[in-house]
Amino acid sequence: MAEAVSAPRTDPRLGRVAAALVVGTFASTIANTLVNVPLATIMADLRAPLAAGALVVIAFNALCALMLPVAGWLGDRYGHRRIFLVAMAGVAVGAAGAALAPNLAVLVAFRAVQGTAGALVLPTVLALLTSSAGAARRGRAVSWWAAANGAGQAAGPTAGGLLADALGWRSVFAVVIPFAVFAFLGALRWVPHQPGRAARLEWRGVAALTTGTGLLLVAASVVPALGPGSPLVWLGAPAGLVALAVFVAVERRAAAPFVPPSMLREPRFVRSAVAAMCQMFCLTATLVTVPLHLEARFGTSAAVAGLVVLALPLAMTLLAPLAGLVTERWSPRRALRCGLAALGLAELALAALLLTGVRVPLVAVLAAIGAGIAFTQTPATVGAAATAQAALGAGLGLFNMMRFVGAALGGAVVALVLDRATGGVGPALVCGICAAAALGALLVTFAGRNPTAT
């Protein structure tokens, strides 16, 4: 029987605090996705080869993923409000530098600044939201963060194309600046000061974790361009796994570990991390596969294909608040199971549509996938936040790193499958793999017990 919850007591300024944090989350998320559609235009104007455009995307994602654990520790050490202010300044400076970049090298450098700032945003916002909301409203607060993420993913590609056509590609970066400035000023005025605490950086564990994750991300990222036979893939991936094994061994022996080994063993954190990795895997794979399928099989224009897949992130955004309420009314574990089950069934339905070539219910099925992701993302994040109280920033940084790994693996699987299968078989197989991943994550939710409530 669920434990009775007393009347929630939250900071009366929670609405204003959440507004600053949510806008900051939106700014960092949309800064990543705005560039995807106008990438060819950017490369042409800078007189750079189109293939080099991958550096513009990779610079953001790689720096963001690699900095995430350290970003969480910085929040613990120096105070999450202070790090959030630094992050918003970084988002604004990175956006301004990218908008004024005279060549590709400068653009890539400022994209790396944006990625580093984005890493500071993720665990910091979650820590500030969950601490301001309290346990009773944690699901609702996390749902606001999830909605901001979904809105950034939904608006980014479409807005990037429209802005580049109307005002030029430099406006794609400049438009981020007002959001970052609002979030900075709002946090400065409304977010309460939170002093840091003494938190020693266990550098050996950090080095092993970032090395292992970096090698895995690089191996996954180069699969589409170089193929699985590249030495970066078949040497980088095993080396990354070895480095992660070293990380676990080092943390078990450390007197003051970077991430407490007890957290890594706790079933609630494992369930949350696996579910988050799964939902990002499915999100990335679906958003890449469906437009490619529509363009290749039916000759659909890129603009129309983009509007079709918009149903998925829109459903994520609109249903995120409801997912927060359900997570609070039920237990996060039960809500997580419902989300993963819905995600798996929707991916199976999408696989059937892509295999048979039926297009009529495609938008509805994509919306159902978005709903499954919304009801997976919020309870998974709530579970991770509840587990990571002993090392809030570092634990949430590790959790968000798992999300990035899932996204990278989703892109790699799409490249591997579509390169070998023709017609509707390849896209259907990708969706089938997504359904299997959701089923596997659902089974993991039945493992272990939650810590006893105190």
Buried (B, 14 or more C-beta within 10 A) or exposed (E): EEEEEEEEEBBEEBEBBBBBBBBBBBBBBBBBBBBBBBBEBBBBEBEBEEEEBBBBBBBBBBBBBBBBBBBBBBBBBBBBBBBBBBBBBBBBBBBBBBBEBEEBEBBBBBBBBBBBBBBBBBBBBBBBBBBBBBBBBBBBBBBBBBBBBBBBBBBBBBBBBBBBEEEBBBBBBBBBBEBBBBBBEBBEEBBEEBEBEEBEBBEBBBBBBBBBBBBBBBBBBBBBEBEBEBEBBEEBBEBBBBBBEBBBEBBEEBEEBBBBEEBBEBBBBBBBBBBBBBBBBBBBBBBBBBBBBBBBBEEBEEEEBBEBBBBBBBBBBBBBBBBBBBBBEBBBBBBBBBBBBBBBBBBBBBBEBBBEEEBEEBBEBBBBBBBBBBBBBBBBBBBBBBBBEEBBBBBBBBBBBBBBBBBBBBBBBBBBBBEEBEEBBBBBBBBBBBBBBBBEBBEBBEEBEBEEEE
